[in-house]
């Protein structure tokens, strides 16, 4: 069952399924660790729909609009 990153609950471990963004944005997200089948954890949620995820020792903040376009599933 896939859902957008924006709707994931806090503390949930997820696996990236798809990124529905233009190539240049997908390329940058890939550099940050957002790749298909990559596992991440949602560690902070913001009122505006954004979130912070952890990828190894890295912390990455994603705005709400972008988070809506990243499809994930529980890992």
C-alpha positions in Angstrom: 0.0 0.0 0.0 1.7 3.2 -1.1 1.0 6.7 0.2 2.6 10.1 -0.1 5.5 11.0 2.1 3.4 13.9 3.3 0.8 11.6 5.0 3.3 9.2 6.7 3.1 9.2 10.5 6.0 10.2 12.7 8.5 7.5 13.4 7.5 5.4 10.4 10.2 3.5 8.5 9.4 3.8 4.8 10.7 2.6 1.4 10.6 5.0 -1.5 8.5 3.7 -4.4 8.3 6.5 -6.9 9.1 10.2 -7.2 6.7 12.1 -9.4 8.8 15.2 -10.1 10.6 16.7 -13.1 14.0 15.0 -13.9 16.1 17.9 -12.4 14.4 17.6 -9.1 14.5 13.8 -9.0 18.3 14.1 -9.8 18.8 16.3 -6.8 16.7 14.1 -4.5 18.8 11.1 -5.7 21.9 12.9 -4.6 20.4 13.3 -1.2 19.5 9.6 -0.9 15.9 9.6 -2.2 16.1 6.7 -4.6 13.5 4.0 -5.4 13.8 1.1 -2.8 15.8 3.3 -0.4 14.7 3.0 3.2 14.2 6.2 5.3 12.6 7.1 8.6 10.2 10.1 9.2 11.6 11.8 12.3 9.8 15.2 12.3 6.5 16.5 10.9 5.6 20.1 10.2 2.2 21.8 10.2 2.5 22.9 6.6 2.9 19.3 5.4 6.7 19.1 5.3 8.8 16.6 7.1 12.3 15.7 8.1 13.5 12.2 7.3 16.7 10.4 8.3 18.8 8.5 5.9 21.7 6.9 7.8 23.2 9.7 9.8 21.8 12.4 7.5 18.7 14.5 8.1 16.8 15.8 5.1 14.0 18.4 5.2 11.3 18.1 2.5 8.7 20.8 1.9 5.0 19.7 1.8 4.5 20.1 -1.9 7.5 17.9 -2.7 6.5 15.4 0.0 3.1 15.0 -1.7 4.9 13.9 -4.9 7.1 11.2 -3.2 5.3 7.8 -3.0 6.4 5.5 -0.2 5.3 2.3 1.5 6.0 1.0 5.0 9.3 -1.1 5.1 
